[in-house]
Amino acid sequence: MKKSVAVIGAGYAGLAAAVELAQRNIPVTVFESAKELGGRARRVSLKGLNLDNGQHILIGAYRETLRLIKLVSPHATVNTIKPFLRIPLELTILGHFNLKAASLPKPFHLAVGLMTAQGLSFPERLRAVRFMLSMRSRKFKLKQDISVFTLLQQFNQTGSLEKLLWTPLCISALNTPPEMASAQVFLNVLRDSLNGGRNDADLIIPSVDLSDLFPDNAAKYIENHGGHIFRSTSVISIEVGSKGFAVLTQESNQVFSHVICAVPPQRIKQLISNIPELAASADLASNLTYQPIYTLYLQYSHKIAMPKPMQGLASGFSEWVFDRGQISNNPGLLAVVISAEGKHQLLSHDELANSVHKKLKSYIPDLTEPLWYKVIAEKRATFSCIANLQRPEQITPLKQFYLAGDYTAGDYPATLEAATQSGVKCAQSILEIS
């Protein structure tokens, strides 16, 4: 049977798989239940502005994501629109901490950055450097996974080091509190970012909305290469037959030689519960627990600006503040990201907005009341990236059936890069089949 691939789900994982296949002229059909492509990383319209369902950032080490964005995006060659604001590594927590990578080759860029970090004592800076050197000597691998909190305690990364450096990085990267977060996955992130080349730790903030960044251009690329995209089309069931996989929707029943299932993990069991070979994969997906991400947009007067495009807050619920005026030409608009579970979940949206506004006002005394605000609460934003977590593999026991998504097995937590890597792995497996 000639290869024909169904991709179910048009988030970053599904679209990455479809683009990779389309590039090699493999017929691909993408089914997406929503009208907007991109999954959780998609465009939302607020007050006439194209914003994001949640503020995302990339780093320089996200090679697969950046490669595919460049492949499908006209922004890669047209200089009138820049898809990113790229900033050499600089982590700032207002009034408390600043770490800036030095303009030196690896590993001196980080060592000098740590040794000159503001907000840490000299002994704390030395301990941070020794920790990174120790992890590097271990090739960032643990004999047994433990929590990030336990790892930090074992290597004396306590006090201000824990509070101002490692805990914010852990929560930002893994979206999981350090008391339960996987130390091994955290070290994987440190290995590829802080321990990588000088540009690998660059902060890359999209200046266009997340649908425009990749999904919309990916869809055009797929269609221009003979593929098909069906929006607002839910897959009801997948049946295994002698001629391949029958993919049933309200509108059609099509047969494909291969299926890449790129739906959220909580939908996996519903789709594949009738396929015995996939029971173990479905169980692993069903056993995942989840962490929230709250994104709070606050529109102030156009004269309001933060000192830098991205900054952290030391206390309260807020984690990172993004100045959309500097990032995407939305003057006075701040996006505040609150990651992982916490007391903020007990507040109403009005109470949360008021709390964040008061915190911002303590740093910007002349800050007036916001003109408007909007809280976007993704209660199942990512899986809980806990220690010793078993995640389903992309290549399943059922031949020619694959799983793609940031929750599948891999080095990274739930990130755009994890999603993209999983989709590419599925596509490459199909391409390798003779």
DANOR-V95360 format. One record per helix or strand. SS is the DSSP state (~ for helix, > for strand). FROM is the first residue (numbers start at 1). LEN is the number of residues. If there is no record, write none. Layout:
BEGIN
ss=SS from=FROM len=LEN
ss=SS from=FROM len=LEN
END
This chain:
BEGIN
ss=> from=4 len=5
ss=> from=11 len=1
ss=~ from=12 len=12
ss=> from=27 len=5
ss=> from=38 len=1
ss=> from=43 len=4
ss=> from=49 len=4
ss=> from=58 len=2
ss=~ from=63 len=10
ss=~ from=74 len=3
ss=> from=84 len=4
ss=> from=90 len=4
ss=> from=97 len=4
ss=~ from=108 len=8
ss=> from=118 len=1
ss=~ from=122 len=16
ss=> from=147 len=1
ss=~ from=148 len=7
ss=~ from=160 len=15
ss=> from=181 len=2
ss=~ from=183 len=10
ss=> from=203 len=4
ss=~ from=210 len=15
ss=> from=228 len=3
ss=> from=235 len=7
ss=> from=244 len=6
ss=> from=253 len=4
ss=> from=258 len=4
ss=~ from=265 len=8
ss=~ from=276 len=11
ss=> from=290 len=10
ss=> from=310 len=3
ss=> from=320 len=4
ss=~ from=324 len=5
ss=> from=333 len=7
ss=~ from=343 len=4
ss=~ from=349 len=15
ss=> from=372 len=12
ss=> from=386 len=1
ss=> from=395 len=1
ss=> from=401 len=3
ss=~ from=416 len=17
END
